[in-house]
Every structure is written in structure tokens, then in C-alpha cells.
Amino acid sequence: MTDTAMNDTISAQVAALPGLPMKDLWALWDAHFPRRPAHTNRHYVESRLAYRLQEQAYGPLPAGVRRYLVERGAQFSKIQPAGRGTECHLMPGTVLVREWDEREYRVTVTADGLYELNGQRFKSLSAAARHITGTQWSGPKFFGLKPGKGGKR
């Protein structure tokens, strides 16, 4: 297939997304992503699918371009990160190990940004820490990613 023909095909697929019924969008989503998003709306599903189709056809954005976009977004965003400190961004596949009450716990960062502990998924590290200890914790502190009372107990 020529580059022009491939561009036309990808463009046609992306252009067709707004006209597809939701059940067809979900079928396409299921073919391209491991799980469905927790909060959904049509615009979000369409935009993620459009990006994914283009990414598979042309490859991901170069690392320098991605870094530039993240920096510009942070610089000009009116949305401030929650909490007092900087957010902790972990790569999918990262395993955090913590010993608590003479037991070792391993939390894995999933591809969709969740945290998995013994087959159970949590939306935040703090939720995983609360599950382990039974009390409220800052997840990043509990797992030693930020200074504080996250030391061994």
C-alpha cells in the first residue's frame, strides 16, 4: 500500500468515528485497548480511538515532542495538581515492594494507570496503602516515593 493510500485509509477510519453507533465504538475500543475507561463519554472514546488508529499506522510521537507537549501543558494549564507536592508518575510495569507487619506486599503499576495488588486494582497508591494497613496513608509516602512517615514499621 502506498503512503497516500494508507493516509487516505486512516483518514477515512478517523473521519467515520463520529458516525458510528456506540456499540461499534466499544467493539473497536475492545480491539485496541485492554480495558474500558471508568468514566466514559462519546467524545473521549472517539478521541482516544482516533489517536490509537493513527499511532498504530504512523508510530508514536517522538519522545522529544511528547516531552515538549507535557511541559507546555504543565506550563500553561489552569488546572493545578492536587496536594501540596509534585505528582508521582510511574511507568507501567513498575513494581513497588513494601514490608508491613512482617509481610511483603508488591504493587504493580498497570498500563491503564491503576495499581494492582494480589489481583485487586486500586485507583491510587493511597487506596492500596489503606487496603494494606487499614488506615489512611499517603500512598507515595507509604511506598517510600516521598519523604515522610513512610519508613518501615
C-alpha positions as CSV (number, residue, x, y, z in Angstrom):
1,M,0.0,0.0,0.0
2,T,1.4,3.4,-0.9
3,D,1.8,6.1,1.7
4,T,-1.0,8.1,0.1
5,A,-3.4,5.1,0.1
6,M,-2.6,4.4,3.8
7,N,-3.1,8.1,4.7
8,D,-6.5,8.0,2.9
9,T,-7.5,4.8,4.8
10,I,-6.5,6.1,8.2
11,S,-8.2,9.4,7.5
12,A,-11.4,7.7,6.4
13,Q,-11.4,5.5,9.6
14,V,-10.9,8.5,11.8
15,A,-13.5,10.6,9.9
16,A,-16.0,7.7,10.3
17,L,-15.8,7.5,14.1
18,P,-18.4,10.2,14.9
19,G,-20.9,8.4,12.7
20,L,-20.5,5.0,14.4
21,P,-23.0,3.8,16.9
22,M,-21.6,3.4,20.4
23,K,-21.7,-0.4,20.3
24,D,-19.4,-0.2,17.3
25,L,-17.1,2.3,19.0
26,W,-16.9,-0.1,22.0
27,A,-16.1,-3.0,19.8
28,L,-13.3,-1.0,18.2
29,W,-12.2,0.1,21.7
30,D,-12.1,-3.5,22.9
31,A,-9.9,-4.4,19.9
32,H,-7.3,-1.7,20.7
33,F,-7.3,-1.4,24.5
34,P,-7.0,-3.9,27.4
35,R,-10.0,-2.4,29.3
36,R,-12.7,0.2,29.1
37,P,-12.3,3.5,30.8
38,A,-14.1,4.1,34.1
39,H,-15.7,7.4,33.1
40,T,-16.9,7.5,29.5
41,N,-18.4,9.9,27.1
42,R,-18.6,9.7,23.4
43,H,-16.0,12.5,22.7
44,Y,-13.4,10.8,24.9
45,V,-13.9,7.4,23.3
46,E,-13.7,8.9,19.8
47,S,-10.6,10.9,20.5
48,R,-8.7,8.0,22.1
49,L,-9.6,5.7,19.2
50,A,-8.6,8.3,16.6
51,Y,-5.2,8.7,18.4
52,R,-4.7,5.0,18.7
53,L,-5.5,4.3,15.0
54,Q,-3.0,7.0,13.9
55,E,-0.4,5.8,16.4
56,Q,-0.6,2.2,15.1
57,A,-0.4,3.4,11.5
58,Y,2.4,6.0,11.9
59,G,4.0,5.2,15.2
60,P,4.0,7.1,18.5
61,L,5.1,10.7,18.9
62,P,8.9,11.1,19.2
63,A,10.0,11.3,22.9
64,G,11.2,14.9,22.4
65,V,7.8,16.0,21.1
66,R,5.9,14.2,23.9
67,R,8.2,15.8,26.5
68,Y,7.7,19.3,24.9
69,L,3.9,18.9,24.9
70,V,3.8,17.7,28.5
71,E,6.0,20.7,29.6
72,R,3.9,23.2,27.6
73,G,0.7,21.7,29.1
74,A,2.0,22.0,32.6
75,Q,3.3,25.5,32.0
76,F,0.0,26.9,30.6
77,S,-2.6,24.7,32.4
78,K,-5.0,26.4,34.7
79,I,-5.6,23.1,36.5
80,Q,-3.2,22.8,39.4
81,P,-2.2,19.3,40.6
82,A,-3.9,18.2,43.8
83,G,-2.0,18.1,47.0
84,R,1.0,20.1,48.2
85,G,3.8,18.4,46.3
86,T,4.5,17.2,42.8
87,E,2.7,14.2,41.5
88,C,4.4,10.9,41.2
89,H,4.4,9.4,37.7
90,L,5.4,5.7,37.5
91,M,5.9,3.8,34.3
92,P,3.6,0.8,33.7
93,G,5.2,-2.4,34.9
94,T,6.9,-0.7,37.9
95,V,6.7,-2.9,41.0
96,L,6.6,-1.2,44.4
97,V,7.6,-3.5,47.3
98,R,6.8,-2.7,50.9
99,E,7.0,-4.8,54.0
100,W,4.2,-4.3,56.5
101,D,3.5,-6.4,59.7
102,E,6.2,-9.0,58.6
103,R,4.5,-9.5,55.2
104,E,5.8,-8.3,51.8
105,Y,3.4,-6.5,49.5
106,R,4.0,-6.0,45.8
107,V,2.0,-3.4,43.9
108,T,2.3,-3.2,40.2
109,V,1.6,-0.1,38.1
110,T,-0.8,-1.2,35.2
111,A,-0.8,0.0,31.6
112,D,-4.0,1.9,32.3
113,G,-2.5,3.8,35.3
114,L,-4.0,1.7,38.1
115,Y,-2.2,-0.1,40.9
116,E,-2.6,-3.9,41.2
117,L,-2.1,-5.8,44.5
118,N,-2.8,-9.5,44.6
119,G,-5.2,-9.3,41.6
120,Q,-7.2,-6.4,43.1
121,R,-6.9,-3.0,41.3
122,F,-6.8,0.4,43.0
123,K,-7.2,3.9,41.5
124,S,-4.4,5.3,43.7
125,L,-1.4,4.3,45.7
126,S,-3.1,5.7,48.8
127,A,-6.0,3.3,48.3
128,A,-3.6,0.4,48.0
129,A,-1.8,1.5,51.2
130,R,-5.2,1.9,53.0
131,H,-6.1,-1.7,51.9
132,I,-2.8,-3.0,53.3
133,T,-2.8,-1.1,56.6
134,G,-6.4,-0.5,57.3
135,T,-5.7,3.2,58.0
136,Q,-5.3,6.4,56.0
137,W,-1.9,6.8,54.4
138,S,-0.3,8.9,51.7
139,G,0.5,6.1,49.2
140,P,3.7,7.8,47.8
141,K,5.0,8.2,51.4
142,F,3.9,4.6,52.4
143,F,5.9,3.2,49.4
144,G,8.9,5.4,50.0
145,L,8.5,7.6,47.0
146,K,8.3,10.8,49.0
147,P,9.9,11.7,52.3
148,G,7.8,11.4,55.4
149,K,6.5,8.7,57.7
150,G,6.7,6.0,55.1
151,G,9.5,4.3,56.9
152,K,9.4,0.7,57.8
153,R,7.1,-0.2,60.6
